[in-house]
Amino acid sequence: MSTGLIIAIVIVAAVVVVAAVLAAVRSRGSGPQGLKRRFGPEYERTVAQHGGDTKEAERELAERVKRHGSLHERELAPAERERYAARWTTAQERFVDSPRESVAEVDRLLAELAAARGFPAGAQYDEQVAALSVHHADHVDGYRRVHRAALAPAGGSTLGQAGTEEMRTAMIEARSLFDDLVTPSSHEPGRHRAEVGADSGGHLPWSANRSRPKES
């Protein structure tokens, strides 16, 4: 048997082994327990959305993993991270006088930031959220809340004191997803999270200190 043939056989065998391992991993991750571990609160939300039908919910979640599980998040350059952090700070400061405009800007910011990290573009909102739920399941619902608030009609419940509180809560919850997306996946992520998590005055965001802007 020639050396070339032996090498070819070894390569084919290695490919088969790797494929088998990946299939086993996907199988464990797409079973009921694997889906619960992977999606956490998103699992319960999806079950509730399907009226308690766990099989339908798990079918939907498994389909999300199939479509988006292999997505590779692109790392942001330091200058990009700083620009996004500055935009968040500006939007947060604007909330005091213009809560609706602030929420709309955060909605746009999250869509652009997710796209910059490699998720589907913001114009494909449903697919973007589905992909985010696979990789950031703990915090994706904050994005949904901000998006709903941003699209609410001008005469709806998001106006007035109750509406301002609703928008403030949406901003707080969306901050967690923003932090996840803007923080590097490696290279001292905790230290950088502290850096981008402070506003221009060095103060922690609402989500950390629970201070609240005055109602508009």
C-alpha positions in Angstrom: 0.0 0.0 0.0 1.4 3.3 -1.0 2.2 6.1 1.4 -0.3 8.4 -0.3 -3.1 5.9 0.0 -2.4 5.4 3.7 -2.5 9.2 4.3 -5.8 9.4 2.4 -7.3 6.6 4.6 -6.1 8.3 7.8 -7.6 11.7 6.7 -10.9 10.1 5.8 -11.0 8.2 9.1 -10.2 11.5 11.0 -13.0 13.3 9.2 -15.5 10.5 10.1 -14.5 10.6 13.7 -14.8 14.4 13.9 -18.3 14.2 12.2 -19.4 11.6 14.7 -18.3 13.7 17.6 -20.0 16.8 16.3 -23.2 14.8 15.7 -23.1 13.5 19.3 -22.6 17.0 20.7 -25.5 18.4 18.6 -27.7 15.5 19.7 -27.0 16.2 23.4 -27.4 19.9 22.9 -30.7 19.6 21.1 -32.4 17.2 23.5 -34.9 18.5 26.1 -32.3 18.8 28.9 -29.7 20.2 26.5 -32.2 22.8 25.3 -33.2 23.8 28.9 -29.5 24.2 29.8 -28.7 26.2 26.7 -31.7 28.5 26.6 -32.5 28.9 30.3 -35.3 31.6 30.7 -35.7 31.6 26.9 -36.8 28.0 27.1 -39.6 28.8 29.6 -40.6 31.9 27.5 -40.9 29.8 24.4 -42.9 27.1 26.1 -45.3 29.8 27.4 -45.5 31.2 23.9 -46.6 27.8 22.7 -49.3 27.6 25.3 -47.4 25.1 27.4 -46.7 22.7 24.6 -43.1 21.7 25.4 -42.7 19.5 22.2 -43.6 22.4 19.9 -41.4 24.8 21.9 -38.5 22.4 21.8 -39.0 21.9 18.1 -38.7 25.6 17.6 -35.6 25.9 19.8 -33.9 23.0 18.1 -34.6 24.6 14.7 -32.9 27.8 16.0 -29.8 25.9 17.1 -29.7 24.2 13.7 -29.9 27.5 11.8 -27.7 29.6 14.1 -25.7 27.3 16.4 -22.6 27.4 14.2 -22.5 31.2 13.9 -19.1 32.7 14.8 -19.2 36.0 16.6 -16.8 38.6 15.1 -14.7 40.4 17.7 -15.0 44.2 17.7 -12.0 46.4 17.3 -11.3 48.5 20.4 -12.3 51.7 18.6 -15.7 50.1 17.6 -16.4 49.1 21.2 -15.7 52.6 22.4 -18.0 54.1 19.7 -20.8 51.8 20.7 -20.2 52.5 24.4 -20.3 56.2 23.7 -23.6 55.9 21.8 -25.2 53.9 24.7 -24.1 56.6 27.2 -25.5 59.4 25.0 -28.8 57.5 24.6 -29.0 56.8 28.4 -28.4 60.5 29.2 -31.0 61.5 26.7 -33.7 59.4 28.4 -34.3 62.1 31.0 -35.7 64.5 28.5 -36.7 62.3 25.6 -37.4 58.7 26.8 -39.1 57.6 23.5 -36.2 58.9 21.3 -33.7 57.3 23.7 -35.4 53.9 23.5 -35.6 54.1 19.7 -31.8 54.8 19.6 -31.1 51.9 21.8 -33.2 49.7 19.6 -31.1 50.8 16.5 -27.9 50.5 18.5 -28.5 46.9 19.5 -29.5 46.0 15.9 -26.3 47.5 14.5 -24.1 46.1 17.2 -25.5 42.6 16.7 -25.0 42.8 13.0 -21.4 44.0 13.6 -20.8 40.9 15.7 -21.9 38.7 12.8 -25.6 38.1 13.6 -28.3 38.6 10.9 -28.8 42.3 10.0 -31.3 44.3 11.9 -33.7 44.5 8.9 -34.2 40.8 9.6 -35.3 41.4 13.1 -36.9 38.0 13.8 -33.9 36.1 12.5 -31.6 38.4 14.4 -33.4 37.8 17.7 -33.6 34.0 17.0 -29.8 33.9 16.4 -29.2 36.1 19.5 -31.3 33.7 21.6 -29.1 30.8 20.7 -25.9 32.6 21.8 -27.2 35.1 24.4 -30.3 33.4 25.7 -30.1 35.0 29.2 -30.4 38.6 27.9 -32.1 38.6 24.5 -35.6 39.4 25.9 -34.4 42.8 26.9 -33.9 43.6 23.2 -37.4 42.4 22.5 -38.8 44.8 25.2 -36.9 47.7 23.8 -38.0 46.9 20.3 -41.6 46.7 21.3 -41.4 50.0 23.2 -39.7 51.7 20.2 -42.4 50.5 17.9 -45.4 51.3 20.2 -47.8 53.8 18.7 -47.6 57.4 19.9 -51.0 57.2 21.6 -50.3 53.9 23.3 -49.5 52.9 26.8 -45.8 53.9 26.5 -46.7 57.5 27.0 -47.0 59.2 30.4 -45.7 58.0 33.8 -46.4 54.3 33.4 -45.0 54.3 29.8 -41.8 56.0 31.0 -41.3 53.4 33.7 -41.9 50.7 31.1 -39.3 52.2 28.8 -36.9 52.6 31.7 -37.2 49.0 32.6 -36.7 47.9 29.0 -33.5 50.0 28.8 -32.2 48.4 32.0 -32.9 44.9 30.7 -31.4 45.7 27.3 -28.2 46.8 28.9 -27.3 43.2 29.8 -27.4 42.2 26.1 -25.4 45.3 25.2 -22.7 44.4 27.7 -22.6 40.9 26.3 -22.2 42.0 22.8 -19.7 44.9 23.4 -17.4 42.9 25.7 -14.6 40.9 24.1 -15.0 37.1 24.3 -11.4 36.8 25.7 -8.5 39.0 26.8 -9.7 40.1 30.2 -13.4 40.5 29.5 -14.2 41.4 33.1 -11.8 44.4 33.1 -13.2 45.7 29.8 -16.8 45.2 30.9 -16.0 47.6 33.8 -14.5 50.1 31.4 -17.4 50.2 28.9 -20.0 49.8 31.7 -19.3 53.2 33.2 -20.6 56.4 31.7 -18.5 59.4 30.8 -18.6 60.5 34.4 -17.3 57.2 35.7 -20.7 56.3 37.2 -22.3 52.9 36.9 -25.4 52.5 34.6 -28.9 52.3 36.0 -28.8 48.5 35.8 -26.0 48.5 38.3 -26.9 51.2 40.8 -30.7 51.1 40.3 -30.9 54.9 40.3 -33.6 56.2 38.0 -34.0 59.2 35.8 -36.8 61.6 36.6 -40.1 60.9 34.8 -40.8 62.9 31.7 
